[in-house]
Amino acid sequence: MEPTSSLNRVDRKNKRAVVTGSEIQSQANAGGFITTDSEKSLVSRQASQVEQIELRTYVFLDSLQPQLAAYMGTVSRGFLPIPGDSCLWMEVSPGMAIHRVTDIALKASNVRLGQMIVEREFGSFALYHKDQSTVLHSGDVVLDAIGSEVRKRTKPTTSWTEIIRAITPDHSVLINRQNRSGSMIQSGMSMFILETEPAGYVLKAANEAEKASNITVVDVKAVGAFGRLTLAGKEGDVEEAAAASINAIEQISNY
C-alpha cells in the first residue's frame, strides 16, 4: 500500500490538492499563494498584535540643528545623524513592539536607524535621512500598519518649566558632573529646564529652541516616563529659547 503524504494528498475524484485540510485551486487557476491553516491563523494573530500597538510619541524634525544632532550622536548606538538631517522619533507601547515597528519602517525606505530603545513599558526609535520625504514615508507606512494616525498620538503635557537666572558656581559644577552628553553650563549663565510627558517631545522643544536663539544645549533626555531638557546661555537668549520650546509643545498639543 502506497503511503500518502499529509502535505501533498490529492482528491482523485475532484483532482484538487489538499494541504493540511485546506482545499486549494490548481496551478492554472491559482490567483495567490498557498498557505496552510496553521499559517493562516499565525498571520491573523500577528496582524491583530500589530493593530494593538499604541502610538505614544510621533515627532518629526525637519532639520536637526547642529547641537542637537551632536548630542544625539553621543548617545546613538546606530547610524550617526548629521546637522540638517530629517529625523523621526517614535515611541510605542508595549516596549517589545518597537522591534516590529522598526522592521516595518526600515523596509519601507532607505532611512537609517540611529537609536532603538526597548523598555518594559515603552519602546522608541530614531530614524534619520537627508531627504524629508523619505523619513515621512517610513512614518506613514508604520502608522498604516498599526492602524493609527499622527493625531491619535498621546498629546504632550508640560510637567515642569522654569528659568533659573545667574546660576551659582556650586550648582553649575554639580550639573556638569551629572550624567549628561551635551555641553557644560558655566556659573553666571541662566538655565532653562523643561519636563514633558511623554518623553520624546523634548526633542521637538530642543530643536526649535536652538533654531530660535543662541543657546547651549546641556542635556536632552527623551527616554523614560518623562522627557527633560536643559538649556543655558545669556538671560535674553534663554528667555527666547524657552518661549520657542513651550510654543513647540503647545502646537503639538493643539494639533
VOPAGU-2260 file (C-alpha; in pm, 1 decimal, decimal comma):
REM VOPAGU-2260
SITE   aa  ch    i         X         Y         Z
SITE  MET   A    0       0,0       0,0       0,0
SITE  GLU   A    1     146,6     334,3    -106,2
SITE  PRO   A    2     170,1     592,7     176,9
SITE  THR   A    3       1,9     929,5     125,9
SITE  SER   A    4     181,3    1244,8     242,7
SITE  SER   A    5     -30,4    1472,7     459,4
SITE  LEU   A    6     129,0    1768,5     282,4
SITE  ASN   A    7      60,9    1653,5     -70,4
SITE  ARG   A    8    -257,1    1446,4     -83,5
SITE  VAL   A    9    -476,3    1450,9    -392,8
SITE  ASP   A   10    -854,9    1425,1    -404,2
SITE  ARG   A   11    -867,9    1194,6    -708,0
SITE  LYS   A   12   -1238,8    1244,9    -766,4
SITE  ASN   A   13   -1219,7    1625,4    -786,9
SITE  LYS   A   14    -848,3    1643,1    -878,8
SITE  ARG   A   15    -771,1    1908,9    -618,4
SITE  ALA   A   16    -472,8    1919,2    -387,7
SITE  VAL   A   17    -542,9    1922,9     -13,9
SITE  VAL   A   18    -289,0    2088,2     218,7
SITE  THR   A   19    -344,7    2018,5     590,0
SITE  GLY   A   20    -718,6    2017,5     543,7
SITE  SER   A   21    -749,1    2322,4     314,7
SITE  GLU   A   22    -855,7    2275,0     -46,5
SITE  ILE   A   23    -668,5    2488,0    -297,3
SITE  GLN   A   24    -709,9    2559,7    -665,3
SITE  SER   A   25    -491,4    2401,3    -928,5
SITE  GLN   A   26    -188,4    2590,6   -1050,7
SITE  ALA   A   27    -375,4    2703,1   -1362,1
SITE  ASN   A   28    -648,2    2876,9   -1163,7
SITE  ALA   A   29    -441,0    2989,8    -866,9
SITE  GLY   A   30    -452,9    3363,7    -809,9
SITE  GLY   A   31    -245,2    3387,8    -493,7
SITE  PHE   A   32      -5,8    3196,3    -271,7
SITE  ILE   A   33     -67,3    2864,2     -96,3
SITE  THR   A   34     -76,1    2862,5     279,6
SITE  THR   A   35    -173,9    2613,2     545,0
SITE  ASP   A   36    -447,4    2655,3     803,6
SITE  SER   A   37    -186,3    2694,4    1077,0
SITE  GLU   A   38      -7,5    2964,7     876,7
SITE  LYS   A   39    -334,3    3149,4     822,1
SITE  SER   A   40    -404,9    3164,1    1193,6
SITE  LEU   A   41     -47,9    3278,0    1264,4
SITE  VAL   A   42     -73,4    3563,1    1011,8
SITE  SER   A   43    -408,9    3660,7    1160,7
SITE  ARG   A   44    -266,9    3668,1    1513,5
SITE  GLN   A   45      33,9    3873,6    1404,7
SITE  ALA   A   46    -189,4    4126,9    1228,5
SITE  SER   A   47    -405,1    4152,9    1538,6
SITE  GLN   A   48     -99,8    4214,8    1759,4
SITE  VAL   A   49      32,0    4489,6    1529,9
SITE  GLU   A   50    -302,8    4669,9    1542,3
SITE  GLN   A   51    -291,2    4665,4    1923,1
SITE  ILE   A   52      27,5    4875,0    1930,5
SITE  GLU   A   53     -31,2    5214,2    2093,1
SITE  LEU   A   54     130,5    5522,6    1939,7
SITE  ARG   A   55     263,6    5736,8    2225,0
SITE  THR   A   56     502,2    5975,1    2054,4
SITE  TYR   A   57     541,6    6084,8    1693,0
SITE  VAL   A   58     796,3    6365,8    1648,6
SITE  PHE   A   59     918,7    6478,1    1307,2
SITE  LEU   A   60    1217,8    6713,8    1299,6
SITE  ASP   A   61    1254,6    6872,5     956,7
SITE  SER   A   62    1618,6    6972,7    1006,1
SITE  LEU   A   63    1833,4    6868,0    1300,0
SITE  GLN   A   64    2016,6    7165,3    1447,4
SITE  PRO   A   65    2394,1    7129,1    1499,1
SITE  GLN   A   66    2397,9    7096,3    1879,4
SITE  LEU   A   67    2102,7    6858,1    1896,5
SITE  ALA   A   68    2248,0    6643,9    1615,8
SITE  ALA   A   69    2580,0    6628,1    1800,9
SITE  TYR   A   70    2405,9    6541,7    2127,3
SITE  MET   A   71    2203,7    6261,5    1966,5
SITE  GLY   A   72    2523,2    6131,0    1810,7
SITE  THR   A   73    2685,1    6092,5    2152,9
SITE  VAL   A   74    2407,0    5860,9    2273,6
SITE  SER   A   75    2343,2    5683,8    1943,1
SITE  ARG   A   76    2441,3    5319,0    1900,5
SITE  GLY   A   77    2335,2    5308,3    1538,5
SITE  PHE   A   78    2396,6    5540,0    1244,2
SITE  LEU   A   79    2502,8    5891,0    1343,7
SITE  PRO   A   80    2291,7    6193,0    1247,3
SITE  ILE   A   81    2435,5    6492,2    1064,2
SITE  PRO   A   82    2318,2    6851,2    1109,6
SITE  GLY   A   83    2043,0    6918,2     857,1
SITE  ASP   A   84    1918,8    6558,4     853,7
SITE  SER   A   85    1549,0    6494,4     897,7
SITE  CYS   A   86    1458,9    6284,4    1199,6
SITE  LEU   A   87    1158,2    6082,0    1306,3
SITE  TRP   A   88    1124,5    5981,0    1670,8
SITE  MET   A   89     850,1    5733,0    1756,2
SITE  GLU   A   90     754,7    5576,3    2086,5
SITE  VAL   A   91     509,9    5288,3    2114,1
SITE  SER   A   92     361,1    5067,4    2380,3
SITE  PRO   A   93     423,7    4787,3    2473,6
SITE  GLY   A   94     801,7    4817,8    2466,5
SITE  MET   A   95     877,4    4496,6    2276,4
SITE  ALA   A   96     656,0    4611,8    1988,9
SITE  ILE   A   97     931,8    4851,7    1883,4
SITE  HIS   A   98    1107,1    4562,3    1707,3
SITE  ARG   A   99     807,7    4506,4    1478,3
SITE  VAL   A  100     764,8    4880,9    1419,3
SITE  THR   A  101    1136,9    4923,8    1343,4
SITE  ASP   A  102    1126,4    4637,2    1094,1
SITE  ILE   A  103     832,7    4795,9     911,9
SITE  ALA   A  104     998,7    5138,7     899,4
SITE  LEU   A  105    1335,8    5015,6     771,6
SITE  LYS   A  106    1178,3    4802,6     497,9
SITE  ALA   A  107     960,2    5092,7     381,2
SITE  SER   A  108    1250,3    5316,1     268,1
SITE  ASN   A  109    1626,4    5363,9     296,8
SITE  VAL   A  110    1617,4    5554,9     627,0
SITE  ARG   A  111    1899,4    5489,7     873,5
SITE  LEU   A  112    1838,1    5365,5    1226,4
SITE  GLY   A  113    2015,2    5581,9    1483,9
SITE  GLN   A  114    1863,6    5457,7    1807,9
SITE  MET   A  115    1633,0    5184,7    1929,1
SITE  ILE   A  116    1545,3    5172,8    2297,9
SITE  VAL   A  117    1347,2    4881,5    2439,4
SITE  GLU   A  118    1195,3    4936,1    2782,9
SITE  ARG   A  119     942,3    4718,7    2962,5
SITE  GLU   A  120     651,6    4953,4    2902,8
SITE  PHE   A  121     765,6    5170,8    2611,0
SITE  GLY   A  122     989,4    5134,9    2307,3
SITE  SER   A  123    1141,8    5414,6    2095,7
SITE  PHE   A  124    1344,0    5462,0    1779,6
SITE  ALA   A  125    1512,6    5745,3    1588,6
SITE  LEU   A  126    1531,3    5737,5    1208,3
SITE  TYR   A  127    1747,6    5971,9    1000,5
SITE  HIS   A  128    1776,5    6071,4     636,1
SITE  LYS   A  129    1874,0    6386,0     449,9
SITE  ASP   A  130    1550,5    6369,8     249,2
SITE  GLN   A  131    1239,4    6467,2     446,8
SITE  SER   A  132    1000,2    6273,1     223,6
SITE  THR   A  133    1197,1    5952,6     281,6
SITE  VAL   A  134    1161,1    5983,5     658,3
SITE  LEU   A  135     794,2    6078,2     635,8
SITE  HIS   A  136     723,6    5783,5     407,0
SITE  SER   A  137     856,0    5533,9     662,4
SITE  GLY   A  138     645,2    5705,3     927,0
SITE  ASP   A  139     332,5    5681,4     710,8
SITE  VAL   A  140     388,8    5310,9     645,0
SITE  VAL   A  141     425,7    5241,3    1018,3
SITE  LEU   A  142     110,9    5438,5    1101,3
SITE  ASP   A  143     -84,0    5249,2     836,7
SITE  ALA   A  144      45,0    4913,4     963,3
SITE  ILE   A  145     -60,0    4978,0    1323,4
SITE  GLY   A  146    -388,7    5139,6    1221,2
SITE  SER   A  147    -305,2    5478,2    1368,8
SITE  GLU   A  148    -263,2    5843,7    1268,7
SITE  VAL   A  149     -48,0    6131,9    1386,1
SITE  ARG   A  150    -349,7    6294,0    1550,8
SITE  LYS   A  151    -400,8    5978,5    1761,5
SITE  ARG   A  152     -60,7    6009,2    1931,3
SITE  THR   A  153     -57,6    6083,0    2301,9
SITE  LYS   A  154     -74,5    6458,8    2348,4
SITE  PRO   A  155     223,2    6606,4    2535,6
SITE  THR   A  156     184,2    6776,4    2869,9
SITE  THR   A  157     436,0    7008,0    3033,8
SITE  SER   A  158     516,4    6875,3    3381,2
SITE  TRP   A  159     768,6    7145,0    3475,6
SITE  THR   A  160     917,2    7457,5    3323,2
SITE  GLU   A  161    1145,7    7714,3    3483,9
SITE  ILE   A  162    1422,8    7965,4    3417,3
SITE  ILE   A  163    1695,4    7996,4    3679,8
SITE  ARG   A  164    1892,7    8315,0    3632,9
SITE  ALA   A  165    2265,0    8367,3    3704,8
SITE  ILE   A  166    2333,7    8014,3    3824,1
SITE  THR   A  167    2584,3    7976,0    4108,8
SITE  PRO   A  168    2924,5    7802,0    4072,5
SITE  ASP   A  169    2829,0    7514,3    4306,4
SITE  HIS   A  170    2509,5    7449,3    4114,0
SITE  SER   A  171    2679,4    7456,8    3772,8
SITE  VAL   A  172    2957,7    7217,9    3881,6
SITE  LEU   A  173    2706,8    6965,0    4011,0
SITE  ILE   A  174    2506,1    6978,0    3686,8
SITE  ASN   A  175    2823,2    6926,3    3484,4
SITE  ARG   A  176    2915,6    6620,6    3691,3
SITE  GLN   A  177    2581,4    6454,1    3634,8
SITE  ASN   A  178    2515,6    6204,0    3359,2
SITE  ARG   A  179    2485,9    6427,0    3053,3
SITE  SER   A  180    2613,5    6421,7    2696,1
SITE  GLY   A  181    2579,7    6786,7    2599,6
SITE  SER   A  182    2784,6    7099,6    2669,2
SITE  MET   A  183    2881,1    7229,5    3012,3
SITE  ILE   A  184    2697,1    7506,1    3188,6
SITE  GLN   A  185    2904,5    7789,0    3337,9
SITE  SER   A  186    2834,3    7988,6    3651,5
SITE  GLY   A  187    2659,5    8315,6    3580,4
SITE  MET   A  188    2461,9    8167,9    3291,4
SITE  SER   A  189    2083,5    8143,3    3301,7
SITE  MET   A  190    1932,4    7795,6    3277,0
SITE  PHE   A  191    1602,2    7682,3    3127,2
SITE  ILE   A  192    1460,6    7343,1    3228,0
SITE  LEU   A  193    1159,7    7170,8    3075,6
SITE  GLU   A  194     994,3    6839,9    3159,9
SITE  THR   A  195     735,4    6674,5    2934,2
SITE  GLU   A  196     526,0    6360,7    2921,9
SITE  PRO   A  197     567,9    6151,9    2707,0
SITE  ALA   A  198     944,1    6191,9    2697,9
SITE  GLY   A  199    1015,4    6213,6    2323,5
SITE  TYR   A  200     856,4    6553,4    2277,5
SITE  VAL   A  201    1154,7    6728,3    2437,3
SITE  LEU   A  202    1340,3    6666,5    2109,5
SITE  LYS   A  203    1099,0    6897,0    1928,1
SITE  ALA   A  204    1135,4    7154,0    2205,5
SITE  ALA   A  205    1516,7    7136,8    2190,9
SITE  ASN   A  206    1532,8    7164,2    1811,4
SITE  GLU   A  207    1300,3    7464,8    1798,1
SITE  ALA   A  208    1486,6    7634,8    2084,8
SITE  GLU   A  209    1816,6    7601,4    1900,4
SITE  LYS   A  210    1659,2    7744,9    1585,0
SITE  ALA   A  211    1523,8    8043,1    1775,8
SITE  SER   A  212    1817,3    8152,2    1989,4
SITE  ASN   A  213    2189,2    8134,7    2057,4
SITE  ILE   A  214    2184,4    7891,5    2349,7
SITE  THR   A  215    2389,4    7596,9    2477,5
SITE  VAL   A  216    2231,6    7250,7    2481,0
SITE  VAL   A  217    2326,4    7095,9    2814,5
SITE  ASP   A  218    2103,1    6788,8    2834,5
SITE  VAL   A  219    1818,7    6627,5    2638,6
SITE  LYS   A  220    1666,8    6311,9    2786,8
SITE  ALA   A  221    1398,7    6174,1    2553,9
SITE  VAL   A  222    1362,9    5826,9    2708,7
SITE  GLY   A  223    1169,5    5717,6    3015,2
SITE  ALA   A  224     848,9    5826,6    3180,2
SITE  PHE   A  225     935,5    6197,1    3144,6
SITE  GLY   A  226    1149,3    6390,7    2898,4
SITE  ARG   A  227    1390,9    6651,6    3033,4
SITE  LEU   A  228    1555,3    6940,5    2854,1
SITE  THR   A  229    1825,8    7167,5    2996,5
SITE  LEU   A  230    1947,0    7474,5    2806,2
SITE  ALA   A  231    2182,7    7753,2    2913,2
SITE  GLY   A  232    2302,4    8089,9    2792,5
SITE  LYS   A  233    2258,4    8463,0    2837,0
SITE  GLU   A  234    1936,4    8562,2    3007,2
SITE  GLY   A  235    1772,4    8713,2    2698,5
SITE  ASP   A  236    1871,7    8419,6    2476,7
SITE  VAL   A  237    1740,2    8168,9    2729,2
SITE  GLU   A  238    1407,2    8350,1    2755,6
SITE  GLU   A  239    1372,1    8343,4    2376,9
SITE  ALA   A  240    1462,6    7973,5    2362,9
SITE  ALA   A  241    1217,5    7893,3    2643,6
SITE  ALA   A  242     933,2    8062,4    2456,2
SITE  ALA   A  243    1013,8    7865,8    2138,9
SITE  SER   A  244    1027,8    7536,7    2332,2
SITE  ILE   A  245     696,6    7589,2    2507,9
SITE  ASN   A  246     531,7    7703,3    2185,2
SITE  ALA   A  247     650,5    7386,0    2007,7
SITE  ILE   A  248     489,8    7166,1    2274,6
SITE  GLU   A  249     166,2    7367,5    2266,5
SITE  GLN   A  250     142,3    7335,3    1887,7
SITE  ILE   A  251     163,3    6955,9    1913,9
SITE  SER   A  252     -97,8    6954,5    2193,4
SITE  ASN   A  253    -336,9    7161,5    1981,2
SITE  TYR   A  254    -287,7    6958,7    1662,7
